[in-house]
Amino acid sequence: MRHRVLVAALAAALGGCTAMRPIALPEVAAPAAFKEAAPPWVAAAPAAPPAWDRWWQACGDAELDALQQRLLANSPDLAAALARYGEAQAVTRALRAAESPALTGALNAQRDRQAELRPLRVLGPASPNLYDSATLGVDLEYELDVWGRVSASVAGGVAGERASAADLAAARLALQAQLADTWLALRGLDQQAQLLRDTEAAYAKALALVVRRHGAGIASGLDLERAQGQLDEARSQARQLQAQRALLEHGIAALVGANAADFSISPRVTETALPGVPAGLPATLLQRRPDVAAAERRVIAANAAVGVAHAALFPAVTLSAQGGYQSSQFGRFLEAPNLFWALGPNLIGTIFDGGRHRAEEDRARAALDEAAQHYRATALGAFQQVEDQLALLVHDGDALTAEQQVAASAARQVEMATKRYEAGAASYLEVVTAQTTWLQAERSVLDLGTRQRRAWVQLVRALGGGWDGLAQAAAQPASDAKAGG
């Protein structure tokens, strides 16, 4: 009975000393639905990887797809993230090695001379000063995981590896989104450049008209200067767009691992499709955001670190074994009388350290609290990013519709002002004002369309990647984005 009580007390003590407690993630105030949309809400929790990771193909652009493949193959940033993941895998394997015994071997052969007045002479009091020494042995060490230190270390390593895998997925998604975003911005500038070329040609014709009227004494010199100024302003805006486009092209080169001096993208004015966003989809996809997954797994790793720090308060229990051969004569090295061995447990612990281990445990618990709050901040940031991009899709869509009406009205004003000027019923200032309003409206239409497409890319990133059926959604009209979002 005494032995049973002792065993029960020891088991209770060991259970109380184990610091790997179940971890509870901090609660995040999840809304019932997105404010900018109306899908049912599902609480964020890292789940499966993206159902379709080639989401950019929904834009229907083969050149963009080719650049994305170059990014995956050549991006130095992506290669660095992959190397960090490989490092995390190696760390986990090293930690797992502590679960198995460690076996080491040693072979030593040397010629020794001992001091004549050595108190304890090798081979006895009458031993010679010069002698041979040879040792062949193996050591076996195995730590009994009594307090859970080894298992906590392995659990932390596994969680860190999984967090690194999520970091890799997040880096890949971020680079893909950055490439698509930069590409859409560049194509938006191509559209504006074409608009300015057409505008420059129209202004040149208007200038020719004013020159003829000025030569005939009908138009004033002020009208001539205004017409020339309009043309020069359009040319200036076109040159500014060329500079902006060059910077975007250089940025794409860096993303795909190319030298900017040898990289170029031909201008193109084909409009890129704006895929739709099906109702109810965002809340589901937010579950598998890689940064949310990484934050959650780092909470698990921090909890395991608390277990390691707590286990350090207790003695380490190891089993050790040694064996081999020792001899002072090389010729009789591997003989039975020269065999030696040792077997037994070791108990090593700190008696007094001035509170260092307690302080380390407190530090680990504070790091756990920090990781938990970082997870909460990441989840809240995910909600915000989805709301932001949904808002941009919806409200920029409304603004685009209104701006298209403004552009149509401005075009009619230019036509009427030009006719009035030709008839002598208005000054050229009226024409210039109408032309300026029209050009601003047309550029605003193109800019809003580009911003909508870029917001769609950032929404995909905010949701953690693509989804099933996105390729079919590419055929959805841009005006449907508001209804889908």
C-alpha positions in Angstrom: 0.0 0.0 0.0 2.9 2.4 0.8 4.4 1.8 -2.6 1.1 2.4 -4.3 0.6 5.7 -2.5 4.2 6.7 -3.4 3.6 5.9 -7.1 0.3 7.8 -7.1 1.9 10.8 -5.5 4.8 10.7 -8.0 2.4 10.6 -10.9 0.5 13.5 -9.6 3.7 15.5 -9.1 4.9 14.8 -12.6 1.5 15.7 -14.1 1.6 19.0 -12.2 5.1 19.8 -13.4 4.3 19.4 -17.1 3.8 22.9 -18.5 2.3 22.1 -21.9 -1.2 23.4 -21.3 -4.0 23.4 -24.0 -3.8 26.8 -25.8 -6.9 29.0 -26.3 -6.6 31.6 -29.0 -7.8 35.1 -28.0 -11.3 35.9 -29.1 -11.8 38.2 -32.1 -14.9 40.3 -32.4 -16.1 38.9 -35.7 -19.0 40.7 -37.3 -22.1 38.9 -38.4 -21.5 40.1 -41.9 -19.2 42.4 -43.8 -20.4 46.0 -43.7 -19.6 46.5 -47.4 -21.3 43.3 -48.5 -23.8 40.8 -47.1 -22.4 37.2 -47.0 -22.8 35.1 -43.8 -19.8 35.4 -41.5 -17.6 32.5 -40.6 -15.0 33.0 -37.8 -11.5 33.2 -39.1 -9.5 30.0 -38.6 -6.6 28.7 -40.8 -7.9 26.0 -43.0 -7.1 24.5 -46.4 -4.8 26.1 -49.0 -6.4 28.1 -51.9 -8.7 26.0 -54.1 -7.3 27.7 -57.2 -3.9 29.4 -56.9 -3.9 30.7 -60.5 -6.5 33.3 -59.7 -4.9 35.9 -62.0 -6.0 33.8 -65.0 -9.5 35.1 -64.4 -8.3 38.4 -66.0 -7.9 36.5 -69.3 -4.4 37.9 -70.0 -1.9 35.4 -71.3 1.0 37.8 -70.9 0.2 38.3 -67.2 0.1 34.6 -66.8 3.5 34.2 -68.4 5.0 36.8 -66.1 3.5 35.1 -63.1 5.2 31.9 -64.1 8.5 33.8 -64.4 8.0 35.1 -60.9 7.5 31.7 -59.4 10.6 30.4 -61.2 13.0 33.4 -60.7 11.9 35.7 -57.9 14.7 36.2 -55.4 12.3 37.2 -52.7 10.3 34.0 -53.2 13.5 31.9 -53.2 14.6 33.5 -49.9 11.2 32.6 -48.4 11.6 29.1 -49.6 15.1 28.9 -48.0 13.6 30.2 -44.7 11.1 27.4 -44.8 13.9 24.8 -45.5 15.7 26.3 -42.4 12.6 25.8 -40.3 12.3 22.2 -41.5 15.9 21.5 -40.5 15.3 23.0 -37.1 12.4 20.7 -36.5 14.4 17.7 -37.6 17.1 18.7 -35.1 14.6 19.0 -32.3 13.1 15.6 -33.1 16.5 14.1 -32.8 16.3 14.6 -29.0 13.5 12.0 -28.9 16.0 9.3 -29.8 19.2 8.1 -28.0 22.5 9.7 -29.0 25.3 7.3 -29.7 28.9 8.6 -30.1 32.2 6.8 -30.6 35.8 7.7 -30.0 39.2 6.2 -30.8 42.3 7.5 -29.2 45.9 6.1 -29.5 48.9 8.0 -28.1 52.4 7.8 -26.5 52.5 9.4 -23.0 55.2 10.4 -20.5 54.2 10.8 -16.9 56.0 12.9 -14.3 58.4 11.0 -12.0 56.9 12.4 -8.9 53.3 12.1 -10.0 51.2 11.1 -6.9 49.1 8.5 -8.6 51.2 7.0 -11.4 49.6 5.2 -14.3 50.2 1.4 -14.1 51.2 1.6 -10.5 54.1 2.9 -8.4 56.7 1.0 -10.4 55.3 2.0 -13.8 57.7 3.4 -16.4 57.7 7.1 -17.3 56.9 6.3 -20.9 53.9 4.2 -21.8 51.3 3.7 -24.6 47.6 4.6 -24.2 44.8 3.4 -26.4 41.0 3.7 -26.0 38.1 2.6 -28.2 34.7 3.4 -26.7 31.1 4.3 -27.4 28.8 6.5 -25.3 25.0 6.2 -25.3 22.9 9.1 -23.9 19.1 9.3 -23.7 17.0 11.9 -21.8 13.9 10.6 -20.2 11.2 13.2 -21.0 9.9 13.3 -17.4 8.8 16.9 -17.3 7.9 17.2 -21.0 10.8 19.4 -22.1 11.6 17.3 -25.1 8.0 17.0 -26.3 7.5 20.7 -25.8 10.6 21.5 -27.8 9.4 19.3 -30.6 5.9 20.7 -30.5 7.3 24.2 -30.7 9.5 23.2 -33.7 6.6 21.7 -35.5 4.5 24.8 -35.0 7.4 27.0 -36.1 7.8 24.9 -39.2 4.1 25.2 -40.0 4.2 29.0 -39.4 7.2 29.2 -41.8 5.2 27.2 -44.4 2.4 29.7 -44.0 4.9 32.6 -44.4 6.0 31.0 -47.6 2.4 30.9 -48.9 1.9 34.5 -47.7 5.1 35.7 -49.5 4.1 33.9 -52.7 0.6 35.4 -52.6 1.9 38.9 -51.8 4.4 38.8 -54.7 1.7 37.5 -57.1 -0.7 40.2 -56.0 2.0 42.9 -56.3 2.9 41.7 -59.9 -0.8 41.7 -60.9 -1.4 45.1 -59.3 1.7 46.6 -61.0 0.7 45.0 -64.3 -2.8 46.5 -64.1 -1.4 49.9 -63.2 0.9 49.7 -66.2 -1.9 48.7 -68.6 -4.0 51.6 -67.1 -1.2 54.0 -68.1 -1.2 52.5 -71.6 -4.8 53.4 -71.9 -4.2 56.9 -70.7 -1.2 57.2 -73.1 -3.5 56.3 -76.0 -6.0 58.8 -74.8 -3.4 61.5 -74.7 -2.1 60.6 -78.2 -5.6 61.0 -79.5 -6.1 64.2 -77.6 -2.8 65.6 -78.9 -3.9 64.9 -82.5 -7.3 66.6 -81.8 -5.5 69.6 -80.2 -3.2 69.8 -83.2 -6.1 70.0 -85.5 -7.7 72.7 -83.3 -4.5 74.6 -83.3 -4.4 74.5 -87.1 -7.9 75.9 -87.2 -6.9 78.8 -84.9 -3.8 79.5 -86.9 -5.9 79.8 -90.1 -8.4 82.0 -88.3 -5.6 84.1 -86.9 -4.1 84.5 -90.3 -7.4 85.7 -91.6 -7.6 88.2 -88.8 -10.6 86.4 -87.2 -8.9 84.9 -84.2 -6.9 86.9 -81.7 -3.3 86.2 -80.6 -4.7 85.2 -77.2 -6.7 82.4 -78.9 -3.6 81.2 -80.7 -1.6 81.1 -77.4 -4.4 79.2 -75.7 -4.6 76.6 -78.5 -0.8 76.2 -78.4 -0.8 75.9 -74.6 -3.5 73.2 -74.7 -1.4 71.2 -77.2 1.8 71.6 -75.2 0.0 70.6 -71.9 -1.2 67.4 -73.6 2.3 66.6 -74.8 3.7 67.2 -71.2 1.1 64.9 -69.7 2.0 62.2 -72.2 5.7 62.5 -71.3 4.9 62.3 -67.6 3.0 59.1 -68.2 6.0 57.6 -70.0 8.1 58.2 -66.9 5.5 56.6 -64.7 5.2 53.6 -67.0 9.0 53.1 -67.1 9.1 52.9 -63.3 6.3 50.3 -63.2 8.1 48.3 -66.0 11.3 48.3 -63.9 9.3 47.2 -60.9 7.9 44.2 -62.8 11.4 43.3 -64.0 12.6 43.1 -60.3 9.6 41.0 -59.3 10.3 38.4 -62.0 14.0 38.3 -61.4 15.0 40.1 -64.6 17.5 42.9 -65.2 15.6 46.1 -65.8 18.0 47.2 -68.5 17.1 44.1 -70.6 13.4 43.9 -69.8 10.6 45.6 -71.6 6.8 45.2 -72.0 5.2 46.4 -75.2 2.4 49.0 -74.8 -1.1 47.6 -75.2 -4.5 49.2 -74.8 -6.7 46.1 -74.6 -9.0 46.4 -71.6 -8.4 43.7 -68.9 -11.5 41.9 -67.6 -12.8 42.6 -64.1 -13.8 39.3 -62.5 -16.9 39.3 -60.3 -17.0 38.4 -56.6 -19.8 35.9 -55.8 -22.0 36.8 -52.8 -21.1 34.9 -49.6 -17.7 33.9 -50.8 -15.4 36.3 -49.0 -16.3 35.2 -45.4 -15.5 31.6 -46.3 -12.2 32.3 -47.9 -10.9 34.5 -45.1 -10.5 31.3 -43.0 -7.4 30.2 -45.0 -5.3 33.4 -45.1 -1.7 32.4 -44.7 -0.8 35.2 -42.4 -3.6 34.3 -40.0 -2.4 30.7 -40.1 1.1 31.8 -39.4 0.1 33.9 -36.4 -2.0 31.1 -35.0 0.9 28.6 -35.2 3.3 31.1 -33.6 0.9 31.2 -30.6 1.3 27.4 -30.4 5.1 27.7 -30.7 5.1 30.3 -27.9 3.0 28.1 -25.7 5.5 25.2 -26.3 8.3 27.6 -25.3 6.6 28.2 -22.0 6.6 24.4 -21.5 10.3 24.2 -22.2 11.1 27.1 -19.8 8.9 25.5 -17.1 10.6 22.1 -17.5 14.0 23.7 -17.0 13.0 24.3 -13.3 13.3 20.5 -12.7 16.2 18.1 -12.9 17.1 16.5 -16.2 17.0 12.7 -16.0 19.2 10.8 -18.5 20.2 7.3 -19.0 23.8 6.8 -20.1 26.0 3.8 -21.0 29.7 3.5 -21.9 31.7 0.7 -23.2 34.9 -0.2 -25.1 38.5 -1.2 -24.7 41.5 0.4 -22.9 45.1 -0.7 -22.9 48.6 0.5 -22.3 49.9 -1.8 -25.0 49.0 -1.4 -28.6 49.6 -5.1 -29.4 47.1 -6.3 -26.8 44.5 -3.7 -27.4 41.4 -5.7 -28.3 41.6 -8.4 -25.6 38.9 -9.4 -23.2 40.7 -8.1 -20.0 40.8 -4.6 -21.5 37.0 -4.3 -21.9 35.4 -1.6 -19.8 31.7 -0.4 -19.4 29.5 1.8 -17.3 25.7 2.0 -17.1 23.5 4.1 -14.9 21.1 7.1 -14.7 22.0 10.7 -14.2 20.1 13.4 -12.4 21.3 16.9 -13.1 19.5 20.0 -11.8 20.0 23.5 -10.7 20.2 24.1 -6.9 20.4 27.9 -7.0 20.5 30.2 -9.9 19.3 33.5 -8.4 15.9 33.2 -10.1 17.2 33.0 -13.7 15.0 30.0 -14.7 11.9 31.7 -13.2 12.7 34.9 -15.1 13.1 32.9 -18.3 9.6 31.3 -17.7 8.1 34.7 -17.1 9.7 35.9 -20.3 8.3 33.0 -22.2 4.8 33.6 -20.8 5.0 37.3 -21.8 6.1 36.2 -25.3 3.0 33.9 -25.4 0.8 36.9 -24.6 2.5 39.0 -27.3 2.0 36.2 -29.9 -1.7 35.9 -28.9 -2.3 39.6 -29.3 -0.4 39.5 -32.6 -2.8 36.8 -33.8 -5.8 38.9 -32.7 -4.4 42.0 -34.5 -3.7 39.9 -37.7 -7.3 38.6 -37.7 -8.7 42.1 -37.2 -6.5 43.5 -39.9 -7.8 40.8 -42.2 -11.4 42.0 -41.6 -10.3 45.6 -42.3 -8.5 44.7 -45.6 -11.5 42.8 -46.9 -13.8 45.6 -46.0 -11.5 48.2 -47.6 -11.3 46.4 -50.9 -15.0 45.6 -51.0 -15.6 49.3 -50.4 -13.3 50.3 -53.2 -14.9 47.8 -55.6 -18.4 49.0 -54.8 -17.9 52.8 -54.5 -15.4 53.1 -57.4 -17.9 51.2 -59.5 -20.6 53.8 -58.6 -18.1 56.6 -59.3 -17.1 55.1 -62.7 -20.8 55.0 -63.8 -21.2 58.7 -62.8 -17.9 59.7 -64.4 -18.8 58.0 -67.7 -21.8 60.3 -67.8 -19.6 63.3 -67.0 -17.3 62.3 -69.9 -20.2 61.9 -72.3 -21.5 65.3 -71.3 -18.1 66.9 -71.6 -17.7 65.5 -75.1 -20.9 67.1 -76.1 -19.7 70.4 -74.6 -16.5 70.3 -76.6 -18.5 69.7 -79.8 -20.9 72.6 -79.0 -18.1 75.0 -77.9 -16.1 74.3 -81.1 -19.1 75.0 -83.3 -19.8 78.2 -81.4 -16.2 79.3 -81.9 -16.3 78.5 -85.6 -19.4 80.5 -85.9 -17.9 83.4 -84.0 -20.4 83.1 -81.1 -17.8 82.3 -78.5 -14.1 82.9 -77.6 -11.6 80.1 -77.7 -11.5 80.2 -73.9 -14.9 78.4 -74.0 -13.4 75.7 -76.2 -10.3 75.3 -74.0 -12.5 75.0 -70.9 -14.6 72.3 -72.5 -11.6 70.4 -73.8 -9.9 70.5 -70.3 -13.1 69.2 -68.7 -13.4 66.4 -71.2 -9.8 65.3 -70.9 -10.0 65.2 -67.1 -13.3 63.2 -67.2 -11.9 60.7 -69.7 -8.7 60.2 -67.7 -10.8 59.8 -64.6 -12.9 57.1 -66.3 -9.8 55.2 -67.2 -8.3 55.7 -63.7 -11.4 54.5 -61.9 -11.5 51.4 -64.1 -7.9 50.6 -63.3 -8.5 51.2 -59.6 -11.4 48.8 -59.6 -9.2 46.1 -61.1 -6.5 46.7 -58.7 -8.9 46.6 -55.8 -10.1 43.2 -57.1 -6.4 42.0 -56.9 -6.0 43.3 -53.4 -9.3 41.6 -52.4 -8.0 38.3 -53.6 -4.9 38.9 -51.5 -7.0 39.9 -48.5 -9.1 36.7 -48.8 -6.0 34.5 -49.0 -6.0 33.6 -52.7 -8.4 32.4 -55.4 -11.4 30.2 -55.2 -13.3 27.6 -57.3 -15.2 29.1 -60.2 -13.1 32.2 -60.4 -12.2 31.4 -64.1 -15.9 31.4 -64.9 -16.4 34.6 -63.0 -14.1 36.4 -65.5 -16.9 36.7 -67.9 -19.0 38.6 -65.4 -19.5 42.3 -66.4 -17.6 44.9 -64.5 -20.9 46.4 -63.4 -21.8 43.2 -61.6 -18.9 43.6 -59.2 -21.0 45.9 -57.0 -23.7 43.3 -56.7 -21.2 40.5 -56.0 -19.2 42.5 -53.5 
